């Protein structure tokens, strides 16, 4: 893989640290319940050490071995898959070939969540669909082939649209706001500024109503989109 020694940014370090905490709690829970996978904690710890140093070529196979080691515990396995997918998607900006791998993790999680009603899982099917959409969304940004880019954006739009309906029904307002922002950006990239503005208006309204931290960023994006559609006329002494 290319760029395997690139050091992660501060934001990516924070993401990896948060993921590690969640994964370690997951593994501790599994072992406390009598898991017969004593190597899983060591695999995850080693994977995190490599990832934080920027050595993804060594880190990713260890995550995959940990996932394989949890084959007898689908719940724990899919919790690990989801977190691994988040990490892969974050690294995709440096290594675009990781986007399809991230997508495959989320798709496996979605199959698990949808395999039976009432399966206990920390993320709803809607949130997993939004995560799948995000892999297409982000991957499209590095596509040089306009046809492939258009297909990825269309896939992202369709998945986000489906997720939004479910998130609204579930009352998951924060993820609804995030998804509204994302689908708005997809619309902008597709050249549909009017619809992009409509989605950003929804995101900003949710941010304001529930006090979400993204309000300033989302409002700035909305303002920029409105300016693109209706640019302000310069004021001066231009002769008629």
Residue frames as a rotation matrix with the C-alpha (Angstrom) as fourth column:
UNK 1
0.574 0.819 0.000 0.00
0.819 -0.574 0.000 0.00
0.000 0.000 -1.000 0.00
UNK 2
-0.109 -0.608 0.786 1.17
0.521 -0.708 -0.476 3.54
0.846 0.358 0.394 -0.68
UNK 3
-0.149 -0.026 0.988 1.96
-0.449 -0.889 -0.091 6.09
0.881 -0.457 0.121 2.04
UNK 4
0.466 0.383 -0.798 2.02
0.412 0.703 0.579 3.50
0.783 -0.599 0.169 4.82
UNK 5
-0.314 -0.678 -0.665 4.45
0.927 -0.066 -0.370 5.58
0.207 -0.732 0.649 6.87
UNK 6
-0.362 0.245 0.900 2.44
0.044 -0.959 0.279 8.81
0.931 0.140 0.336 6.75
UNK 7
-0.925 0.021 -0.378 1.84
0.379 0.042 -0.925 10.02
-0.003 -0.999 -0.047 10.30
UNK 8
-0.037 0.992 0.119 -1.83
0.931 -0.010 0.366 10.57
0.364 0.124 -0.923 11.16
UNK 9
-0.319 0.041 0.947 -3.10
-0.041 -0.999 0.029 14.08
0.947 -0.030 0.320 11.79
UNK 10
-0.940 -0.013 0.342 -4.10
-0.335 -0.164 -0.928 15.24
0.068 -0.986 0.150 15.26
UNK 11
-0.058 0.997 0.045 -7.77
-0.994 -0.053 -0.092 14.65
-0.089 -0.050 0.995 14.41
UNK 12
0.337 0.142 -0.931 -7.02
-0.458 0.888 -0.030 11.13
0.823 0.436 0.365 13.22
UNK 13
-0.740 -0.626 -0.248 -5.05
-0.034 0.403 -0.915 10.46
0.672 -0.668 -0.319 16.39
UNK 14
-0.662 0.568 0.489 -8.08
-0.717 -0.290 -0.634 11.51
-0.219 -0.770 0.599 18.40
UNK 15
0.332 0.807 -0.488 -10.29
-0.907 0.415 0.070 9.20
0.259 0.419 0.870 16.34
UNK 16
-0.017 -0.426 -0.904 -7.93
-0.160 0.894 -0.418 6.27
0.987 0.138 -0.083 16.81
UNK 17
-0.917 -0.340 0.208 -7.72
-0.228 0.019 -0.974 6.94
0.327 -0.940 -0.095 20.54
UNK 18
-0.256 0.916 0.309 -11.50
-0.930 -0.146 -0.338 6.97
-0.264 -0.374 0.889 20.85
UNK 19
0.442 0.396 -0.805 -11.80
-0.689 0.725 -0.022 3.81
0.575 0.564 0.593 18.78
UNK 20
-0.475 -0.700 -0.533 -9.17
-0.130 0.655 -0.745 2.08
0.870 -0.284 -0.402 20.88
UNK 21
-0.807 0.225 0.546 -11.07
-0.580 -0.130 -0.804 2.87
-0.110 -0.966 0.235 24.08
UNK 22
0.215 0.974 -0.067 -14.27
-0.962 0.200 -0.187 1.45
-0.169 0.104 0.980 22.62
UNK 23
0.331 -0.147 -0.932 -12.52
-0.481 0.824 -0.300 -1.62
0.812 0.548 0.202 21.26
UNK 24
-0.738 -0.667 -0.104 -10.73
-0.238 0.402 -0.884 -2.33
0.632 -0.627 -0.456 24.53
UNK 25
-0.495 0.660 0.565 -13.99
-0.784 -0.061 -0.617 -2.10
-0.373 -0.749 0.548 26.46
UNK 26
0.465 0.665 -0.584 -15.53
-0.860 0.495 -0.122 -4.46
0.208 0.559 0.803 23.91
UNK 27
-0.017 -0.578 -0.816 -12.72
-0.268 0.789 -0.553 -6.99
0.963 0.209 -0.168 24.32
UNK 28
-0.871 -0.285 0.401 -12.68
-0.436 0.068 -0.898 -6.74
0.228 -0.956 -0.183 28.12
UNK 29
-0.047 0.952 0.303 -16.40
-0.941 0.060 -0.332 -7.46
-0.334 -0.301 0.893 28.08
UNK 30
0.501 0.214 -0.838 -15.93
-0.654 0.728 -0.206 -10.45
0.566 0.652 0.505 25.81
UNK 31
-0.410 -0.757 -0.509 -13.21
-0.159 0.609 -0.777 -11.94
0.898 -0.238 -0.370 27.97
UNK 32
-0.758 0.202 0.620 -15.14
-0.648 -0.125 -0.751 -11.30
-0.074 -0.971 0.225 31.19
UNK 33
0.311 0.950 -0.001 -17.99
-0.923 0.302 -0.237 -13.27
-0.225 0.075 0.972 29.65
UNK 34
0.276 -0.261 0.925 -15.69
-0.153 0.938 0.310 -16.23
-0.949 -0.227 0.219 29.07
UNK 35
0.805 -0.013 -0.593 -14.50
-0.591 -0.104 -0.800 -15.55
-0.051 0.994 -0.092 25.53
UNK 36
0.614 -0.611 0.500 -12.07
0.390 0.785 0.481 -18.15
-0.686 -0.101 0.721 24.21
UNK 37
0.689 -0.373 0.621 -10.19
0.537 -0.311 -0.784 -15.56
0.486 0.874 -0.014 22.17
UNK 38
0.608 -0.447 -0.656 -7.22
0.591 -0.296 0.750 -14.65
-0.530 -0.844 0.084 24.43
UNK 39
-0.396 -0.862 0.315 -5.27
0.860 -0.228 0.457 -13.15
-0.322 0.452 0.832 21.54
UNK 40
0.342 0.625 0.702 -7.83
0.849 -0.526 0.055 -10.51
0.404 0.577 -0.710 20.61
UNK 41
0.917 0.011 -0.399 -6.68
0.226 -0.838 0.497 -7.85
-0.328 -0.546 -0.771 23.12
UNK 42
0.006 -0.997 -0.073 -3.07
0.291 -0.068 0.954 -8.26
-0.957 -0.027 0.289 22.04
UNK 43
-0.287 -0.049 0.957 -4.00
0.953 0.082 0.291 -8.05
-0.092 0.995 0.023 18.37
UNK 44
0.687 0.627 0.367 -5.97
0.649 -0.757 0.078 -4.84
0.327 0.184 -0.927 18.92
UNK 45
0.742 -0.459 -0.489 -3.25
0.138 -0.609 0.781 -3.27
-0.657 -0.647 -0.388 21.07
UNK 46
-0.309 -0.901 0.306 -0.61
0.514 0.113 0.850 -4.03
-0.800 0.420 0.428 18.44
UNK 47
-0.024 0.386 0.922 -2.87
0.983 -0.158 0.092 -2.78
0.182 0.909 -0.376 15.63
UNK 48
0.909 0.408 -0.082 -3.41
0.416 -0.877 0.241 0.51
0.027 -0.253 -0.967 17.48
UNK 49
0.353 -0.859 -0.370 0.31
0.188 -0.322 0.928 0.96
-0.916 -0.397 0.048 18.12
UNK 50
-0.502 -0.521 0.690 1.08
0.749 0.137 0.649 0.52
-0.433 0.843 0.321 14.43
UNK 51
0.269 0.704 0.657 -1.82
0.913 -0.403 0.058 2.74
0.306 0.584 -0.752 13.35
UNK 52
0.902 0.096 -0.420 -0.80
0.297 -0.845 0.444 5.58
-0.312 -0.526 -0.791 15.65
UNK 53
-0.035 -0.979 -0.200 2.73
0.156 -0.203 0.967 5.46
-0.987 0.002 0.160 14.25
UNK 54
0.227 0.220 -0.949 1.35
-0.805 -0.506 -0.310 5.64
-0.549 0.834 0.062 10.70
UNK 55
-0.824 -0.545 -0.159 2.32
-0.547 0.689 0.475 2.09
-0.149 0.478 -0.865 9.79
UNK 56
0.097 0.995 0.039 -1.00
-0.901 0.104 -0.422 1.01
-0.424 0.006 0.906 8.33
UNK 57
0.065 -0.136 -0.989 0.46
-0.721 0.678 -0.140 -1.88
0.690 0.722 -0.054 6.33
UNK 58
-0.839 -0.389 -0.380 1.17
-0.008 0.707 -0.707 -3.61
0.543 -0.590 -0.597 9.65
UNK 59
-0.802 0.525 0.285 -1.91
-0.478 -0.278 -0.833 -2.36
-0.358 -0.804 0.474 11.49
UNK 60
-0.091 0.910 -0.404 -4.70
-0.995 -0.069 0.069 -3.41
0.035 0.409 0.912 9.13
UNK 61
-0.180 0.037 -0.983 -3.94
-0.294 0.952 0.090 -7.16
0.939 0.305 -0.161 8.98
UNK 62
-0.953 -0.186 -0.237 -3.97
0.164 0.339 -0.926 -7.23
0.253 -0.922 -0.293 12.79
UNK 63
-0.528 0.847 0.063 -7.42
-0.752 -0.431 -0.499 -5.66
-0.395 -0.311 0.864 12.93
UNK 64
0.091 0.587 -0.805 -8.60
-0.879 0.427 0.211 -8.26
0.467 0.688 0.555 10.44
UNK 65
-0.568 -0.335 -0.752 -7.11
0.021 0.907 -0.420 -11.11
0.823 -0.255 -0.509 12.49
UNK 66
-0.959 0.258 0.115 -8.91
-0.158 -0.150 -0.976 -9.78
-0.235 -0.954 0.185 15.57
UNK 67
-0.166 0.941 -0.295 -12.18
-0.971 -0.208 -0.117 -9.68
-0.171 0.267 0.948 13.63
UNK 68
-0.023 0.101 -0.995 -11.65
-0.538 0.837 0.097 -13.24
0.843 0.538 0.035 12.39
UNK 69
-0.862 -0.401 -0.310 -10.88
0.036 0.562 -0.826 -14.37
0.505 -0.724 -0.470 15.95
UNK 70
-0.751 0.641 0.161 -14.35
-0.422 -0.279 -0.862 -13.22
-0.508 -0.715 0.480 17.04
UNK 71
-0.721 0.446 -0.531 -16.18
-0.454 0.274 0.848 -15.44
0.524 0.852 0.005 14.55
UNK 72
-0.581 0.495 -0.647 -17.95
0.632 0.774 0.024 -17.30
0.513 -0.395 -0.762 17.37
UNK 73
-0.249 0.478 -0.842 -19.32
0.732 -0.477 -0.487 -14.06
-0.635 -0.738 -0.231 18.79
UNK 74
-0.138 0.210 0.968 -21.15
0.932 -0.304 0.199 -12.16
0.336 0.929 -0.154 16.02
UNK 75
0.868 0.491 -0.073 -22.13
0.482 -0.800 0.357 -9.25
0.117 -0.345 -0.931 18.26
UNK 76
0.482 -0.769 -0.419 -18.56
0.140 -0.405 0.904 -8.52
-0.865 -0.494 -0.088 19.37
UNK 77
-0.320 -0.631 0.706 -17.26
0.790 0.233 0.567 -9.18
-0.522 0.740 0.424 15.88
UNK 78
0.130 0.452 0.883 -19.59
0.891 -0.444 0.096 -6.68
0.435 0.774 -0.460 14.26
UNK 79
0.930 0.053 -0.363 -18.91
0.250 -0.816 0.521 -4.05
-0.269 -0.575 -0.773 16.90
UNK 80
0.027 -0.994 -0.102 -15.24
0.249 -0.092 0.964 -4.39
-0.968 -0.052 0.246 16.00
UNK 81
-0.260 -0.050 0.964 -16.06
0.956 0.124 0.264 -4.33
-0.133 0.991 0.016 12.28
UNK 82
0.729 0.620 0.291 -17.95
0.650 -0.760 -0.011 -1.05
0.214 0.197 -0.957 12.67
UNK 83
0.764 -0.490 -0.420 -15.08
-0.037 -0.684 0.729 0.64
-0.644 -0.541 -0.541 14.49
UNK 84
-0.252 -0.858 0.447 -12.56
0.490 0.285 0.824 -0.75
-0.834 0.427 0.349 12.02
UNK 85
0.100 0.383 0.918 -14.68
0.989 -0.138 -0.050 0.65
0.108 0.913 -0.393 9.19
UNK 86
0.956 0.238 -0.172 -14.65
0.270 -0.942 0.197 4.11
-0.115 -0.235 -0.965 10.81
UNK 87
0.286 -0.935 -0.212 -10.86
-0.036 -0.231 0.972 4.00
-0.958 -0.270 -0.100 11.03
UNK 88
-0.334 -0.395 0.856 -10.48
0.784 0.387 0.485 2.81
-0.523 0.833 0.180 7.44
UNK 89
0.515 0.606 0.606 -12.78
0.836 -0.511 -0.200 5.56
0.188 0.610 -0.770 6.18
UNK 90
0.891 -0.236 -0.388 -10.75
-0.011 -0.865 0.501 8.16
-0.454 -0.442 -0.773 8.07
UNK 91
-0.068 -0.990 0.120 -7.53
0.049 0.116 0.992 6.83
-0.996 0.074 0.041 6.52
UNK 92
0.327 0.280 0.903 -9.03
0.822 0.387 -0.418 6.78
-0.466 0.879 -0.104 3.03
UNK 93
0.973 0.016 -0.230 -8.03
-0.071 -0.928 -0.365 10.38
-0.219 0.371 -0.902 2.40
UNK 94
0.137 -0.989 -0.056 -4.41
-0.793 -0.144 0.593 9.25
-0.594 -0.037 -0.804 2.57
UNK 95
-0.903 -0.384 0.191 -4.99
-0.226 0.805 0.548 5.84
-0.365 0.452 -0.814 1.00
UNK 96
-0.258 0.894 -0.367 -8.08
-0.959 -0.284 -0.018 5.82
-0.120 0.347 0.930 -1.26
UNK 97
-0.411 0.084 -0.908 -7.83
-0.385 0.886 0.256 2.05
0.826 0.455 -0.332 -1.73
UNK 98
-0.987 0.048 -0.156 -9.07
0.162 0.422 -0.892 1.74
0.023 -0.905 -0.424 1.86
UNK 99
-0.543 0.839 -0.033 -12.52
-0.818 -0.537 -0.205 3.13
-0.189 -0.085 0.978 1.05
UNK 100
0.050 0.603 -0.796 -13.81
-0.638 0.632 0.439 -0.13
0.768 0.486 0.417 -0.50
UNK 101
-0.576 -0.306 -0.758 -12.45
0.322 0.768 -0.554 -2.05
0.751 -0.563 -0.344 2.50
UNK 102
-0.952 0.298 0.075 -14.26
-0.220 -0.490 -0.844 0.31
-0.215 -0.819 0.532 4.87
UNK 103
-0.245 0.908 -0.341 -17.42
-0.953 -0.161 0.255 -0.14
0.177 0.387 0.905 2.83
UNK 104
-0.164 0.151 -0.975 -17.17
-0.199 0.963 0.182 -3.93
0.966 0.224 -0.128 3.05
UNK 105
-0.924 -0.170 -0.343 -16.96
0.295 0.255 -0.921 -3.72
0.244 -0.952 -0.186 6.86
UNK 106
-0.720 0.694 -0.019 -20.08
-0.560 -0.596 -0.576 -1.58
-0.411 -0.404 0.817 7.11
UNK 107
-0.131 0.684 -0.717 -21.95
-0.854 0.289 0.432 -3.77
0.503 0.669 0.547 4.63
UNK 108
-0.514 -0.108 -0.851 -21.17
0.194 0.952 -0.238 -6.84
0.836 -0.287 -0.468 6.75
UNK 109
-0.973 0.173 -0.155 -22.44
0.109 -0.249 -0.962 -4.99
-0.205 -0.953 0.223 9.83
UNK 110
-0.465 0.848 -0.254 -25.63
-0.876 -0.482 -0.002 -3.99
-0.124 0.222 0.967 8.01
UNK 111
-0.189 0.370 -0.910 -26.28
-0.405 0.815 0.416 -7.62
0.895 0.447 -0.005 7.04
UNK 112
-0.783 -0.145 -0.605 -25.87
0.442 0.555 -0.705 -8.59
0.438 -0.819 -0.370 10.68
UNK 113
-0.891 0.444 -0.099 -28.18
-0.234 -0.634 -0.737 -5.85
-0.390 -0.634 0.668 11.96
UNK 114
-0.222 0.848 -0.482 -30.83
-0.975 -0.206 0.088 -6.71
-0.024 0.489 0.872 9.38
UNK 115
-0.740 -0.151 -0.655 -30.53
-0.318 0.937 0.143 -10.48
0.593 0.314 -0.742 9.82
UNK 116
-0.319 0.695 -0.645 -33.16
0.785 0.575 0.231 -10.52
0.531 -0.432 -0.729 12.53
UNK 117
0.281 0.496 0.822 -35.48
-0.049 -0.848 0.528 -8.10
0.958 -0.189 -0.214 14.32
UNK 118
0.935 0.206 0.290 -34.45
-0.259 -0.163 0.952 -6.96
0.244 -0.965 -0.098 17.76
UNK 119
0.396 -0.870 -0.293 -30.77
0.776 0.488 -0.401 -7.83
0.492 -0.069 0.868 17.48
UNK 120
0.845 -0.107 -0.524 -29.01
0.311 -0.699 0.644 -5.76
-0.435 -0.707 -0.557 20.16
UNK 121
0.021 -0.863 0.505 -26.48
0.982 -0.076 -0.171 -3.45
0.186 0.499 0.846 18.55
UNK 122
-0.229 -0.185 -0.956 -25.14
0.654 -0.756 -0.010 -0.01
-0.721 -0.627 0.294 19.44
UNK 123
-0.780 -0.052 -0.623 -25.82
-0.362 -0.775 0.518 1.43
-0.510 0.630 0.586 15.96
UNK 124
0.263 0.942 0.207 -29.09
-0.165 0.255 -0.953 1.33
-0.951 0.216 0.223 14.04
UNK 125
0.098 -0.136 0.986 -29.33
0.868 0.497 -0.017 0.15
-0.487 0.857 0.167 10.45
UNK 126
0.914 0.289 0.284 -29.85
0.393 -0.803 -0.448 3.80
0.098 0.521 -0.848 9.46
UNK 127
0.674 -0.726 -0.134 -26.55
-0.507 -0.587 0.631 4.84
-0.537 -0.357 -0.764 11.01
UNK 128
-0.086 -0.714 0.695 -24.77
0.244 0.661 0.710 1.98
-0.966 0.231 0.118 9.27
UNK 129
0.437 0.307 0.846 -26.33
0.884 0.026 -0.466 2.99
-0.165 0.951 -0.260 5.92
UNK 130
0.993 -0.102 -0.053 -25.13
-0.106 -0.991 -0.084 6.54
-0.044 0.089 -0.995 6.48
UNK 131
0.277 -0.948 0.158 -21.63
-0.367 0.047 0.929 5.19
-0.888 -0.315 -0.335 7.15
UNK 132
-0.019 -0.222 0.975 -21.72
0.748 0.644 0.161 3.20
-0.664 0.732 0.154 3.88
UNK 133
0.816 0.387 0.429 -22.88
0.575 -0.618 -0.536 6.33
0.058 0.684 -0.727 2.06
UNK 134
0.813 -0.528 -0.245 -19.97
-0.357 -0.786 0.505 8.26
-0.459 -0.323 -0.828 3.54
UNK 135
-0.051 -0.855 0.516 -17.46
0.232 0.492 0.839 5.83
-0.971 0.163 0.173 2.02
UNK 136
0.161 0.178 0.971 -18.90
0.982 0.067 -0.175 6.52
-0.097 0.982 -0.164 -1.46
UNK 137
0.960 0.280 -0.001 -19.11
0.280 -0.960 0.003 10.24
0.000 -0.003 -1.000 -0.68
UNK 138
0.548 -0.816 -0.184 -15.47
-0.357 -0.427 0.831 10.54
-0.757 -0.389 -0.525 0.40
UNK 139
-0.126 -0.602 0.788 -14.17
0.505 0.645 0.573 8.15
-0.854 0.470 0.223 -2.26
UNK 140
0.611 0.438 0.660 -15.81
0.784 -0.221 -0.580 10.21
-0.108 0.871 -0.478 -5.02
UNK 141
0.900 -0.232 -0.369 -13.61
-0.162 -0.964 0.211 13.18
-0.405 -0.130 -0.905 -4.11
UNK 142
-0.056 -0.998 0.001 -10.46
-0.467 0.027 0.884 11.40
-0.882 0.049 -0.468 -5.33
UNK 143
0.196 0.209 0.958 -11.93
0.623 0.728 -0.286 9.97
-0.757 0.653 0.013 -8.53
UNK 144
-0.626 -0.467 -0.624 -10.45
-0.200 -0.678 0.708 11.32
-0.754 0.568 0.331 -11.74
UNK 145
-0.896 0.381 0.229 -12.90
0.386 0.413 0.825 9.42
0.220 0.827 -0.517 -13.93
UNK 146
-0.776 0.603 0.185 -16.06
-0.628 -0.764 -0.146 11.58
0.054 -0.229 0.972 -14.08
UNK 147
-0.001 0.805 -0.593 -18.32
-0.499 0.514 0.698 8.59
0.866 0.297 0.401 -14.72
UNK 148
-0.251 -0.157 -0.955 -17.06
0.613 0.737 -0.283 6.71
0.749 -0.657 -0.089 -11.67
UNK 149
-0.992 -0.113 -0.065 -17.36
0.124 -0.665 -0.736 9.87
0.040 -0.738 0.674 -9.60
UNK 150
-0.479 0.877 0.032 -20.96
-0.779 -0.442 0.445 10.34
0.404 0.188 0.895 -10.75
UNK 151
0.087 0.491 -0.867 -21.84
-0.012 0.871 0.491 6.74
0.996 -0.032 0.082 -9.85
UNK 152
-0.577 -0.381 -0.723 -20.32
0.682 0.262 -0.683 7.07
0.450 -0.887 0.109 -6.38
UNK 153
-0.962 0.251 0.110 -22.16
-0.274 -0.867 -0.417 10.31
-0.010 -0.431 0.902 -5.71
UNK 154
-0.164 0.946 -0.280 -25.43
-0.689 0.093 0.718 8.75
0.705 0.311 0.637 -6.86
UNK 155
-0.050 0.083 -0.995 -24.86
0.429 0.902 0.054 5.77
0.902 -0.425 -0.081 -4.55
UNK 156
-0.880 -0.327 -0.345 -24.08
0.451 -0.343 -0.824 8.12
0.151 -0.881 0.449 -1.67
UNK 157
-0.740 0.647 0.185 -27.20
-0.629 -0.763 0.153 10.19
0.240 -0.004 0.971 -2.33
UNK 158
0.046 0.815 -0.577 -29.48
-0.380 0.549 0.745 7.15
0.924 0.185 0.335 -2.40
UNK 159
-0.183 -0.191 -0.964 -28.03
0.679 0.685 -0.264 5.67
0.711 -0.703 0.004 0.79
UNK 160
-0.985 -0.158 -0.074 -28.11
0.166 -0.710 -0.684 8.97
0.055 -0.686 0.725 2.65
UNK 161
-0.502 0.860 0.092 -31.73
-0.684 -0.460 0.566 9.50
0.529 0.222 0.819 1.56
UNK 162
0.188 0.558 -0.808 -32.78
0.071 0.813 0.578 6.14
0.980 -0.166 0.113 2.93
UNK 163
-0.487 -0.467 -0.738 -30.86
0.755 0.199 -0.624 6.71
0.439 -0.861 0.256 6.15
UNK 164
-0.937 0.115 0.330 -32.42
-0.207 -0.943 -0.260 10.14
0.282 -0.312 0.907 6.68
UNK 165
-0.024 0.996 -0.082 -35.96
-0.516 0.058 0.855 8.74
0.856 0.063 0.513 6.66
UNK 166
0.327 0.107 -0.939 -35.05
0.510 0.816 0.271 6.16
0.795 -0.568 0.213 9.30
UNK 167
-0.696 -0.650 -0.307 -33.00
0.624 -0.334 -0.707 8.55
0.357 -0.683 0.638 11.45
UNK 168
-0.686 0.532 0.497 -35.92
-0.515 -0.837 0.185 10.98
0.515 -0.129 0.848 11.53
UNK 169
0.333 0.856 -0.396 -38.31
-0.292 0.492 0.820 8.18
0.897 -0.158 0.414 12.53
UNK 170
0.170 -0.376 -0.911 -35.89
0.754 0.644 -0.125 7.08
0.634 -0.666 0.393 15.27
UNK 171
0.976 0.186 0.113 -35.43
0.089 -0.816 0.571 10.61
0.198 -0.547 -0.813 16.60
UNK 172
0.290 -0.948 -0.129 -31.65
0.867 0.203 0.454 10.36
-0.404 -0.244 0.882 16.16
UNK 173
0.938 0.318 -0.140 -31.32
0.246 -0.892 -0.379 14.10
-0.245 0.321 -0.915 15.71
UNK 174
0.311 -0.889 -0.336 -27.54
-0.440 -0.448 0.778 14.44
-0.842 -0.095 -0.531 15.81
UNK 175
-0.554 -0.513 0.656 -26.93
0.293 0.617 0.730 11.80
-0.779 0.597 -0.191 13.18
UNK 176
0.412 0.745 0.524 -29.82
0.850 -0.107 -0.516 13.24
-0.329 0.658 -0.678 11.18
UNK 177
0.834 -0.147 -0.532 -28.08
-0.169 -0.986 0.007 16.65
-0.525 0.084 -0.847 11.21
UNK 178
-0.198 -0.979 0.041 -24.77
-0.343 0.109 0.933 15.11
-0.918 0.171 -0.357 10.16
UNK 179
-0.392 0.102 0.914 -26.41
0.687 0.693 0.217 13.14
-0.612 0.714 -0.342 7.37
UNK 180
0.741 0.670 0.044 -28.34
0.561 -0.581 -0.590 16.20
-0.369 0.462 -0.806 6.17
UNK 181
0.441 -0.687 -0.578 -25.04
-0.510 -0.721 0.469 18.10
-0.739 0.088 -0.668 5.93
UNK 182
-0.495 -0.730 0.471 -23.44
-0.063 0.570 0.819 15.22
-0.867 0.376 -0.328 4.02
UNK 183
-0.034 0.533 0.846 -26.25
0.890 0.401 -0.217 14.81
-0.455 0.745 -0.488 1.52
UNK 184
0.852 0.281 -0.442 -26.19
0.125 -0.929 -0.348 18.56
-0.508 0.241 -0.827 1.01
UNK 185
-0.002 -0.937 -0.349 -22.52
-0.557 -0.289 0.778 18.37
-0.830 0.196 -0.522 0.09
UNK 186
-0.500 -0.100 0.860 -23.23
0.489 0.787 0.376 15.50
-0.715 0.609 -0.345 -2.28
UNK 187
0.546 0.782 0.301 -25.87
0.734 -0.272 -0.622 17.64
-0.405 0.560 -0.723 -3.98
UNK 188
0.638 -0.388 -0.665 -23.39
-0.383 -0.909 0.163 20.50
-0.668 0.150 -0.729 -4.31
UNK 189
-0.431 -0.886 0.171 -20.82
-0.321 0.328 0.888 18.18
-0.843 0.328 -0.426 -5.88
UNK 190
-0.301 0.424 0.854 -23.50
0.794 0.608 -0.022 17.00
-0.529 0.672 -0.519 -8.28
UNK 191
-0.930 -0.119 0.347 -24.17
0.303 -0.783 0.544 20.61
0.207 0.611 0.764 -9.24
UNK 192
0.018 0.999 0.050 -27.60
0.585 -0.051 0.809 20.79
0.811 0.014 -0.585 -7.60
UNK 193
-0.849 -0.495 0.183 -27.11
0.181 -0.599 -0.780 23.87
0.496 -0.629 0.598 -5.44
UNK 194
-0.221 0.847 0.484 -30.80
-0.713 -0.479 0.513 24.50
0.666 -0.232 0.709 -4.74
UNK 195
0.682 0.470 -0.560 -31.28
-0.021 0.778 0.628 21.06
0.731 -0.417 0.541 -3.17
UNK 196
-0.248 -0.853 -0.460 -27.95
0.650 0.206 -0.732 21.37
0.719 -0.480 0.503 -1.37
UNK 197
-0.744 0.016 0.668 -29.24
-0.336 -0.873 -0.353 24.53
0.577 -0.487 0.655 0.29
UNK 198
0.322 0.943 0.083 -32.44
-0.622 0.144 0.769 22.79
0.714 -0.299 0.633 1.37
UNK 199
0.523 -0.186 -0.831 -30.46
0.479 0.872 0.106 20.03
0.705 -0.454 0.545 3.11
UNK 200
-0.595 -0.802 -0.053 -28.08
0.528 -0.341 -0.778 22.49
0.606 -0.490 0.626 4.78
UNK 201
-0.353 0.564 0.746 -31.05
-0.620 -0.739 0.265 24.47
0.701 -0.369 0.611 6.05
UNK 202
0.707 0.609 -0.359 -32.29
-0.183 0.648 0.739 21.30
0.683 -0.457 0.570 7.72
UNK 203
0.108 -0.765 -0.635 -28.86
0.751 0.482 -0.452 20.61
0.652 -0.428 0.626 9.22
UNK 204
-0.758 -0.403 0.513 -28.56
0.067 -0.831 -0.552 24.16
0.649 -0.384 0.657 10.58
UNK 205
0.089 0.881 0.465 -32.09
-0.663 -0.296 0.688 24.05
0.743 -0.369 0.558 12.01
UNK 206
0.739 0.138 -0.660 -31.29
0.260 0.845 0.468 20.81
0.622 -0.517 0.588 13.86
UNK 207
-0.316 -0.926 -0.205 -27.95
0.684 -0.073 -0.726 22.18
0.658 -0.370 0.656 15.09
UNK 208
-0.649 0.096 0.755 -29.69
-0.336 -0.926 -0.172 25.27
0.682 -0.365 0.633 16.45
UNK 209
0.380 0.921 0.088 -32.62
-0.539 0.143 0.830 23.39
0.752 -0.363 0.551 17.98
UNK 210
0.903 0.003 -0.429 -30.50
0.256 0.798 0.545 20.82
0.344 -0.602 0.720 19.81
UNK 211
0.799 -0.592 0.109 -27.35
-0.528 -0.602 0.598 22.85
-0.288 -0.536 -0.794 20.45
UNK 212
0.788 -0.523 0.324 -25.03
0.577 0.812 -0.093 20.73
-0.214 0.260 0.941 18.31
UNK 213
0.193 -0.841 -0.505 -21.40
0.262 -0.452 0.853 21.81
-0.946 -0.297 0.133 18.03
UNK 214
-0.476 -0.420 0.773 -21.49
0.805 0.145 0.575 21.86
-0.354 0.896 0.269 14.21
UNK 215
0.533 0.828 -0.177 -23.78
0.673 -0.541 -0.504 24.91
-0.513 0.150 -0.845 14.03
UNK 216
0.338 -0.437 -0.833 -21.08
-0.307 -0.888 0.341 27.44
-0.889 0.141 -0.435 13.13
UNK 217
-0.729 -0.665 0.163 -19.50
-0.112 0.351 0.930 25.21
-0.676 0.659 -0.330 10.47
UNK 218
-0.392 0.660 0.641 -22.85
0.860 0.510 0.000 24.24
-0.327 0.551 -0.768 8.95
UNK 219
0.599 0.624 -0.502 -24.08
0.442 -0.781 -0.442 27.85
-0.668 0.043 -0.743 8.94
UNK 220
-0.084 -0.723 -0.686 -20.91
-0.423 -0.597 0.682 29.00
-0.902 0.348 -0.256 7.17
UNK 221
-0.848 -0.206 0.489 -21.37
0.273 0.620 0.735 26.33
-0.455 0.757 -0.470 4.51
UNK 222
0.072 0.965 0.251 -25.02
0.919 0.034 -0.392 27.28
-0.387 0.259 -0.885 4.04
UNK 223
0.512 0.069 -0.856 -24.08
0.006 -0.997 -0.077 30.94
-0.859 0.035 -0.511 3.66
UNK 224
-0.536 -0.796 -0.281 -21.46
-0.350 -0.093 0.932 30.07
-0.768 0.598 -0.228 1.05
UNK 225
-0.655 0.365 0.661 -23.96
0.685 0.657 0.315 28.00
-0.319 0.659 -0.681 -0.94
UNK 226
0.448 0.870 -0.207 -26.51
0.711 -0.487 -0.507 30.81
-0.541 0.080 -0.837 -0.88
UNK 227
0.189 -0.480 -0.857 -23.83
-0.309 -0.857 0.412 33.20
-0.932 0.187 -0.310 -2.11
UNK 228
-0.817 -0.486 0.311 -23.11
0.087 0.428 0.899 30.89
-0.571 0.761 -0.308 -5.03
UNK 229
-0.263 0.817 0.513 -26.76
0.949 0.316 -0.017 30.90
-0.176 0.482 -0.858 -6.04
UNK 230
0.753 0.544 0.371 -27.38
0.583 -0.813 0.008 34.60
0.306 0.210 -0.929 -5.45
UNK 231
-0.283 -0.940 -0.193 -24.08
0.949 -0.245 -0.198 36.48
0.138 -0.239 0.961 -5.42
UNK 232
0.397 0.388 -0.831 -24.27
0.597 -0.798 -0.087 39.93
-0.697 -0.461 -0.549 -3.91
UNK 233
0.614 -0.137 0.777 -23.94
0.653 -0.464 -0.598 42.80
0.443 0.875 -0.196 -6.33
UNK 234
-0.408 -0.826 -0.390 -20.94
0.913 -0.358 -0.197 45.05
0.023 -0.436 0.899 -5.65
UNK 235
0.711 0.612 -0.347 -21.78
0.644 -0.764 -0.030 48.52
-0.283 -0.202 -0.938 -4.40
UNK 236
-0.421 -0.889 -0.179 -20.04
0.699 -0.444 0.560 51.41
-0.577 0.111 0.809 -6.17
UNK 237
0.055 0.374 -0.926 -20.30
-0.249 -0.893 -0.376 54.31
-0.967 0.251 0.044 -8.52
UNK 238
-0.636 -0.273 0.722 -20.57
0.530 0.525 0.666 52.26
-0.561 0.806 -0.190 -11.67
UNK 239
-0.663 0.363 -0.655 -21.86
-0.588 -0.794 0.154 54.34
-0.464 0.487 0.740 -14.53
UNK 240
0.055 0.770 0.636 -25.12
0.203 0.615 -0.762 53.18
-0.978 0.171 -0.123 -16.13
